[in-house]
C-alpha cells in the first residue's frame, strides 16, 4: 500500500489504531474457514465518522475494505482475499442504550454477543440469537452473516431480532434503516437487505435489536434412539404436536461417538441418534410442554427420553454438543463443513442420503445440528489433501447440494456464502436472482471495494488471482 | 389507450378477462383512501406467464401498471393515478399448497386472507396476520403494503410471516426470492425488499408463508379505566411483566362513545379509556397469563378488568372495536386517518399531545388502535372541506408527525405511504435514505411503470398532473 494512503489512515484513526506491520497484518488475515490472506493495512476506527472517512479514502482510491468482527465465521467472510484494508470493529464495542420499557437496545458492531446477553440477563432481558461462538463472536459479524444458533427454532435467527441499522455506504454517506419500533412501513425495508449481506453492501456501525423478557425457566432433555429414522422423524412431529422447544438439536452416531465421553452418561453402542430438546417459558408452561414431550416420546419404541436434573448435567450435554465440531478432527485431519437446510420433514431422507454417500465415496460423513429448523451440519471428513481425496470431497459436496435443492432446501442456513460456497451459489439461485443481486451489489458499491470476491462466483473482480 | 395495445392485452388474458369499458374501469378506480382515478384498461391475468406478458407489453410501451387486490388499502396504493393498466389479481386466487408437516403454505396473491385462514383452521393451522379487512382483503395486497392487525403484537406483521416470493419484474423476468425453509442465507434477502414495496418494484405472483399451529384456546378481557394515563401506561407494563397478549388494543373516550352501544355493557361516562386484551395458547398457559393480568390490573386503582364469558360477549367487543373506524363519521363527515407508531412507553405522551392538539385547533381527534406495538390510529375529524378546515387538518397532521418523530416513532405502522403520506415521507427519511430508495426503485423499474407516483414525493414522474 502506498505510504501516502497509509498516512491518511493514520490521520483518520490515529497512529496507535492502525498498522502496516506484518505481525499485525497476520492477526487479521485468518478466520474460521482456516484460510489466510494478508491485508495491506489494518485500521481500528472508533466512531461512525472514522468509518465514513476510511470508506471515502478506500472508495476514491479503489482499495478493498473488509469489515471484521472476531473472525469466527466459517465461510471466509472476514478474509481480505484481495488485500486492502481490514476494518476491525473491535473498538466500536459500546452498548449505547438498553431500553427495557420498549424492549430494544442499540449497540455498536464490535460488541461481543455473549457479553451483551450477560448484561441483558441482569435486567431480566434477552437478545435471543445464540451462535456457538457467542463467547467471542461480535454482533456485527452475526448481523453481516445472519448468524443462527440452537434457539432459532423458537426465536428466529439474527435477522429476526434486528429492527434497524446505521450503515456507512461505499461513498462514506451514512444511512439509517428501519426504526426503533417493531412496526414501520415508511419506504423499502433496507434493514433486511444489509442483514446477511456479508459486508458487501456497506459497513454496519449501529444495530437496533429487539429484546425479549428473559424466560423464567428452562428444562433440558436428552432423547436417545436405537433407530435413526425414528429419531429424525420425531423432529417434525414435535412441532406439529404444538411443542415449541427453544432447542431441538440432533446428532448422529458418529457425532455421538466423538463426544460421548463428555456426556453425563455415555450412550450405549446401540444408540443411533440423539436429540437435545430444551423447553423454556414460565415454570407452568415448561411443565406443560414437558408433559406433552414425555407423552410423545413414550409412543416411540426405540427412543428414551431423559430429563437433565442438575445444572452439571445440562452443562455436560451442552459441552458435548458444542465439542462436536472441534472433535471431528479425532476422525480425520481435514474437514468440509456444510450447513444445508431442508424442510423439517425431509431430515430423515437427508440423513439417509448422507449415509449412502459416505459408503459410496468411502468418506466419513457425520450429520448433526439444528434439526428443529431443518438446518443440518454435514461434515465431510478427509484423510489428506491429495487430488484424489479433494475430488471425492467435491463430488460429495456437489451431490449433497443437488439433493438438498431437490428437496426444496437451500445451501446455507447460517454460515453464509463467503468464498467457501460462492462457486455453488448458482445451483440455488437462477440467472434472474443472480442478476438482481449483482445489480444491487453494483448499486451500492460501484468500485467493488466492499469485501470484494465474496458471495458471487469468481469474475474479473472477485478472482483471487486478480490484484488491485 | 391505443387500441393496438388493448388488442395485445386481449391476446394475453383473453377477451373476457380485460376491458376498456368505462363501467368496468370505474370498478377498479377507487380504494379505501376514498379517491378515484380511472385506469385506461383493466386486465385479469390467470397465471404468472400472463402477468409476465402484460409486464413486457407495459414496459416496452411505457404504460403504468398497477397491481390490485381488493382495494381495501387506505393510502391509495391501488389507485392508477397516472392511468394505464390495472392488473387485478382476482383470478390469481389459488391456494397452491398447504404443508402441515413443515408449517408453510404457497398461495397466489388474489387469495382472500380470511378464506386462507378459514381453510388453515380446519387443519389446526394458522396464518397469523389479521388486518381488519381480512374478510375481503387479499394476501397479495397485505404483502405489498405489509399489513398489520391486532395479533401483530404477538405474531408480527405480514413481513414476519412471509419467507419467499415469486415476483414478475418490470421487464417480464420472473424472480424467486427466499425459500421454503425458515432459515436460508444464500445471497441478499430480496423477499423483504418486496414486502411493503407497494407494487413499485414488481408484481407478486406467489407467496410462501410461514404457518403456526392454531392456539388451543383464547380468552378476551375488557379493561376500562377512569384514568387515561393509567390505562395507556399499562400497555408497556403488561409486556414488561412477561404477559404476551395476542391482542392489546386501546380506545380513547371519543372512540368508546361512538361504539358504546355495541359493547356488552355500555361503559359509564367516567370511563376515559379502554383496553381489549386477548391471551392465547394452551388452556393452562392462557389461565396462567390471565392470573398475571388480573394481579397487575388489581394494582391499578382506576382500572376495572372484566373477562368475556360468552362467545357473544367476545363478538360484541370485537364488533365495537371494528366499528370505530366507520362510526367516526357520526362525529363529522370528513376524516384524516393516520397510523403513527411510537415506542410503547411513549403512548401516554402521544395521547396527551393529541388531546392538546384537538383543543388548540378545535378539531375532534380520536385515538385508538394497536397499542401493544405502539401503533396508534389517530383520526382527525373535520366538518367541511373549506380551505380553512383543510389548513387546520394539515397543521394537525404535520404537528402530529413532528411529535411522533421526536419520540423516536414513525409515520406509518401498517397502512403504507401510497399517495396519502408521500408528501411527508422526507420528514422520516433523510436524504441518504431517500436517495438509496429512489435508486432501488430505478434499478427495478427504469421506465417507472410500476405503480408510478406512490411512496416517493411528487416529481416529474409522480406528479399526477403529468400524463404519460
Interface residues (C-beta under 8 A of the other chain):
Chain A: X99 X100 X101 X102 X103 X104 X145 X146 X148 X152 X156 X157 X159 X160 X169 X173 X174 X175 X176 X177 X179 X180 X181 X182 X183 X184 X185 X186 X187 X188 X189 X190 X191 X192 X193 X195 X196 X197 X201 X213 X216 X236 X239 X240 X242 X281 X282 X284 X285 X288 X341 X342 X343 X344 X345 X370 X373 X374 X375 X408 X409 X410 X411 X412 X413 X414 X415 X416 X417 X421 X425 X428 X429 X430 X432 X433 X434 X435 X436 X437 X439 X440 X443 X455
Chain B: X99 X100 X101 X102 X103 X104 X145 X146 X148 X152 X156 X157 X159 X160 X169 X173 X174 X175 X176 X177 X179 X180 X181 X182 X183 X184 X185 X186 X187 X188 X189 X190 X191 X192 X193 X195 X196 X197 X201 X213 X216 X236 X239 X240 X242 X281 X282 X284 X285 X288 X341 X342 X343 X344 X345 X370 X373 X374 X375 X408 X409 X410 X411 X412 X413 X414 X415 X416 X417 X421 X425 X428 X429 X430 X432 X433 X434 X435 X436 X437 X439 X440 X443 X455
